[in-house]
């Protein structure tokens, strides 16, 4: 086998992994869970009767890693049976992580409702057949649930609107 043939085989495997709809999100969950696990490594764990400040972050991290492994395993059969070696990665894939980062950066400045509206609008554009009506219905439903659960029922002091 020539040197160029090996390179082409590696590129095709990499392009298939990146273009797979299951493997990159699964790897993202695994990386995020591993990072959270590493950050919370020094927190006291406690036990089930007296949970320490590190118990919940550690369990959540392990859950995220487990979910990531399951998602990656879901994508492996598609990777093994993939025939399309020239598959290109859809740039809309990045809209979901961008929406999460946008929410985190805008929630304090814009308030919860505007940040949620911005997040749902960006994430809604990631769908192949995004429809404005469906995104608007999702937005109204999620805002109503957010206000009902967090403000009315739980009485959390959340800032809903930006301060001018």
C-alpha positions in Angstrom: 0.0 0.0 0.0 1.4 3.4 -0.9 1.8 6.2 1.6 -0.9 8.3 -0.1 -3.4 5.4 0.2 -2.9 5.3 3.9 -3.5 9.0 4.2 -6.7 8.8 2.2 -8.0 6.0 4.4 -7.3 8.0 7.5 -9.0 11.1 6.0 -12.0 9.1 5.0 -12.4 7.6 8.5 -12.0 11.0 10.1 -14.5 12.6 7.7 -17.0 9.8 8.5 -16.5 10.2 12.2 -17.0 14.0 12.0 -20.0 13.7 9.7 -21.7 11.1 11.8 -24.7 12.6 13.6 -24.1 10.6 16.8 -20.3 10.4 17.5 -19.3 14.1 17.8 -22.1 14.9 20.3 -21.3 11.8 22.3 -17.6 12.8 22.4 -18.7 16.3 23.5 -20.7 14.8 26.4 -17.7 12.6 27.4 -15.3 15.6 27.3 -17.7 17.8 29.2 -18.3 15.1 31.8 -14.6 14.4 32.1 -13.8 18.1 32.5 -16.5 18.5 35.2 -15.2 15.4 37.0 -11.7 16.8 36.9 -12.8 20.2 38.2 -14.8 18.7 41.1 -12.0 16.2 42.1 -11.1 18.2 45.2 -14.6 18.6 46.5 -15.6 16.4 49.5 -17.8 13.6 48.3 -19.6 12.7 51.5 -22.0 9.7 51.4 -25.7 9.1 50.7 -26.8 10.3 54.1 -24.7 13.4 54.3 -23.8 14.4 50.7 -20.9 16.7 50.4 -20.5 19.6 47.9 -18.8 17.3 45.5 -21.4 14.5 45.4 -23.9 16.1 42.9 -21.2 17.4 40.5 -19.4 14.0 40.5 -22.6 12.0 39.9 -23.7 14.4 37.2 -20.3 14.1 35.5 -20.4 10.4 35.6 -23.9 10.5 34.2 -22.8 12.7 31.3 -19.9 10.4 30.6 -22.2 7.4 30.6 -24.6 9.2 28.3 -21.8 10.2 26.0 -20.6 6.6 25.8 -24.2 5.4 24.9 -24.5 8.1 22.2 -21.1 7.1 20.7 -22.1 3.5 20.7 -25.3 4.4 18.9 -23.2 5.9 16.1 -20.6 3.1 15.7 -22.8 0.8 13.5 -23.4 3.7 11.1 -19.7 4.4 11.0 -18.9 0.8 10.3 -21.4 0.5 7.5 -20.9 3.9 6.0 -20.5 3.8 2.2 -20.3 7.6 1.6 -16.7 8.4 2.0 -17.1 12.0 0.7 -19.6 13.0 3.4 -19.1 16.6 4.5 -19.8 17.9 7.9 -22.9 20.1 8.1 -22.0 23.5 9.6 -25.4 23.6 11.3 -24.0 21.1 13.8 -22.2 24.0 15.5 -25.3 26.0 16.1 -26.3 23.9 19.2 -23.1 24.5 21.1 -23.1 28.2 19.9 -26.7 28.5 21.3 -25.6 27.1 24.7 -22.6 29.5 24.9 -24.8 32.4 23.8 -27.3 31.6 26.6 -24.5 31.5 29.2 -23.0 34.8 28.0 -26.3 36.7 27.6 -28.5 35.6 30.5 -27.1 38.1 33.0 -27.1 41.0 30.6 -30.4 40.4 28.7 -32.4 38.6 31.4 -33.7 35.1 31.3 -36.5 35.6 28.8 -34.5 37.4 26.1 -31.5 34.9 26.6 -33.9 32.0 26.2 -35.5 33.5 23.1 -32.1 34.1 21.5 -31.0 30.5 22.4 -34.0 28.9 20.9 -33.8 31.0 17.8 -30.2 29.9 17.2 -30.8 26.3 18.1 -34.0 26.3 15.9 -31.9 27.2 12.9 -29.9 24.0 13.3 -32.8 21.9 12.1 -32.7 20.9 8.5 -36.3 22.0 7.9 -36.5 24.8 10.5 -40.0 26.4 10.5 -40.5 29.8 12.1 -44.0 28.7 13.4 -42.6 25.7 15.2 -39.7 27.6 16.7 -42.1 30.3 17.9 -44.5 27.7 19.5 -41.5 26.1 21.2 -40.3 29.5 22.4 -43.7 30.5 23.9 -44.2 27.1 25.5 -40.7 27.0 27.1 -41.0 30.6 28.4 -44.3 29.8 29.9 -43.0 26.7 31.6 -39.9 28.5 32.8 -41.9 31.3 34.4 -44.4 28.9 35.9 -41.9 26.4 37.3 -39.0 28.7 38.4 -40.8 32.0 39.3 -44.3 31.0 40.4 -43.8 27.5 41.9 -40.2 27.6 43.2 -40.2 31.4 43.8 -36.7 31.8 42.6 -35.5 35.4 42.3 -34.7 35.3 38.6 -34.3 38.5 36.6 -36.6 37.9 33.6 -35.9 41.2 31.7 -32.8 43.3 31.1 -32.3 46.3 33.3 -32.2 49.6 31.4 
